[in-house]
Amino acid sequence: MSPTSSKYKIGDAVMVADENPSGNPRTPRYIRGKRGVIGAVHGVLENIRDHRGVHNPLYTVKFDVSELSNCHEPDSIWVDVHEEWLREARRDS
Amino acid sequence: MSGKHGHKPFEGHMHDYMAHIQAVEEDLEYYRAKRFEPRIIYLLRRGVVTFYDLLQVRATLKRKDHFFKIGKPQGTNIEARVRYLEEWLDEYVKGIALVSARAVEGMDMVTEDNRKERGDYDDFFKIKKKEHHGALEERMINLERDLTDYHELLEVFVQALIKRGWASRTDLEQRWKQLHEERPWAGGIIVAKAWSDSEFKQALLATGREALREMGVHQGKVGKLVVVENTDRIHNVIVCTLCSCYPYDILGDTPWWYKHESYRSNIVQNPRECIKDMFNLEIPREKELRVWDSTSDVRYFVLPERPAGTENLSEAELAKLVTVDSLIGAGYALEPEQLREREAAHLEAETPRVRPD
C-alpha cells in the first residue's frame, strides 16, 4: 500500500489537505489547508516502538509563519508530514 | 506560564523552591494523565485488568508485599522535602516505565495506542489535569498527598498484573533494577565533540544516529535523528505540538515546560515572542528563526553555537557549557564566564535523567 519512493522533492510547493480521515493522525491541525514547500525528504521510516505497520513517505514541510498565524515575522515552521496529506500546489498562486 | 507563575522556566535551581515545586506539579500531572492512566484504561477496555481486580488487590494487599518502597525525606527543612518530592516523582515515572508495553506479556501495545487513548487526536478522550494554587507549604502538602494517591494506584495496578499472570514479579523486579541504572547525560559530550571535530559535526548533521554509533554514545532507537545547527544566521527551536516527541532515548527527560500546552501552542504561533516571553531570550533581528515540529518518526535536537572565548577549552570543559535548553533552542550554550558565575554561586548543573529504553 505504501509507496516506497517519495513523490515530492525538495523545493516542491505543496498544500496540506483540510481533512483526511484515513491519513496519519499525527498531522497538526494548524497546518491543515496551508501552503508550504518541501524542505526535506525522509522516505519511508521504520519506527516499530512507536507504531504498527509502515507509514507513507515522510517529508519536512517548511511553512512561513505568516501562512499559519497572524504573525508577520520572517520566521518559518518546519513540520513533518506524511505523503497522503500533501497535494501539489502551484507556486505564488 | 512565566507571566502566570512569575518564574522563568528552567531557572529552577534549588534557591527557588517554588520553581522546583511547580516543575514537579507539572510533570506529575503529565505522567499521570498522559502516560499512566491512558494505559490502565487501554487495558481495562480489553479486560486485561478490570476494576474488580484493582479493588480486590487493594483490599488484600499488605504493606510487606508492596512492590514499590518509598523512603522518607532526609530532614524536615524545605530543601530536603523538595528533594524528596522530586525523587518520589522520579520513582513514579520509573514505575510507569515498568508497566509499559513490554511488562504485559502478549499485549502488543505501542506508543501510538497510548496517544489515541489519551486524546492526542480527539479531545473527547483527554484526561483532565489538576491545577495547582496557593503558597509553597500548601502546595508541598498537596503534592505529598497526590503522590501518595497516584503511587497507590500504580502499586495496585502492578499487583493486579502479577495476580492475573500478565507479568511475573521476578521479571518486574529485574526490569525495576535496570530502570535504576541511569546512563550519564550525553548532550554535552556530543555537542562538545561536534564543536571540536568538524568531520564528526558533518557526520552528525548528515547521518544523525549513525554518527553517535561511531562515537560510542548510546544512540537509541526511537525514530530518525535530525540535528539542526544554530549559526550566526539561523536559530533553530524544537517542539512537538501534538505530544512531547524528543530524542529522549539519547538525551533523557525533557524539561517540564517542553510538554506544557502553552509552549507547544505559542511557539508555532509567534516563535520570536514566545522565546522572549518564556526564556527571556531575544533572537537578533538578523537571524532567521526556524521551529521544527516533530511527528514522532523524526526526533530533533539543536546543535547550539559555540560560545565566544572558548578556543582553548578541552572537549570536557566545552561539554560543561552545554545546557538542556540550548539543545532545544530555548537558550544559548553558556559562556565560560557564565559557567564560572554559576559555579561560584554553587548552582549545580541540572542534567536530565537518562533511563534505559
Contacts between the chains, C-beta under 8 A, distances in Angstrom:
chain1	res1	chain2	res2	distance
A	24	B	295	7.6
A	25	B	116	7.7
A	25	B	120	7.7
A	25	B	121	4.2
A	26	B	121	8.0
A	26	B	242	5.8
A	26	B	295	4.3
A	26	B	296	6.1
A	27	B	295	7.4
A	28	B	241	4.9
A	28	B	242	5.9
A	28	B	268	7.9
A	28	B	293	6.5
A	28	B	295	8.0
A	30	B	241	7.2
A	30	B	268	6.2
A	40	B	226	7.7
A	42	B	224	6.3
A	42	B	297	7.2
A	42	B	298	6.3
A	45	B	223	6.8
A	45	B	224	5.5
A	45	B	297	4.6
A	45	B	298	7.4
A	47	B	222	7.2
A	47	B	223	5.0
A	47	B	296	6.8
A	47	B	297	5.1
A	48	B	110	7.6
A	49	B	110	6.7
A	49	B	111	6.4
A	49	B	221	6.2
A	49	B	222	5.8
A	50	B	110	6.2
A	50	B	111	4.7
A	50	B	112	6.1
A	50	B	222	6.8
A	50	B	223	6.6
A	50	B	296	5.2
A	50	B	297	7.1
A	51	B	110	5.5
A	51	B	111	7.0
A	51	B	112	4.0
A	51	B	296	7.6
A	52	B	108	7.5
A	52	B	110	5.9
A	52	B	112	7.2
A	55	B	297	6.9
A	58	B	295	7.6
A	58	B	297	5.4
A	58	B	298	7.0
A	60	B	292	7.6
A	60	B	298	7.2
A	65	B	268	7.8
A	65	B	269	8.0
A	65	B	270	7.3
A	65	B	271	6.7
A	65	B	291	8.0
A	68	B	268	6.7
A	68	B	269	7.6
A	69	B	268	7.6
A	69	B	269	4.5
A	69	B	270	6.6
A	71	B	269	6.2
A	71	B	270	4.1
A	71	B	271	8.0
A	71	B	273	7.7
A	73	B	270	7.0
A	73	B	271	7.4
A	73	B	272	5.2
A	73	B	289	7.2
A	74	B	288	6.6
A	75	B	271	5.4
A	75	B	272	6.3
A	75	B	288	6.6
A	75	B	289	4.0
A	75	B	290	7.1
A	75	B	291	7.3
A	76	B	288	7.2
A	76	B	289	7.5
A	76	B	290	5.4
A	76	B	291	7.3
A	77	B	268	5.2
A	77	B	271	7.5
A	77	B	290	7.8
A	77	B	291	4.8
A	77	B	293	6.3
A	78	B	290	5.9
A	78	B	291	6.8
A	78	B	292	4.9
A	78	B	293	6.8
A	79	B	293	4.4
A	79	B	295	7.4
A	80	B	293	6.9
A	80	B	294	6.1
A	80	B	295	4.0
A	80	B	297	6.5
A	80	B	298	5.3
A	81	B	295	7.3
A	82	B	295	7.7
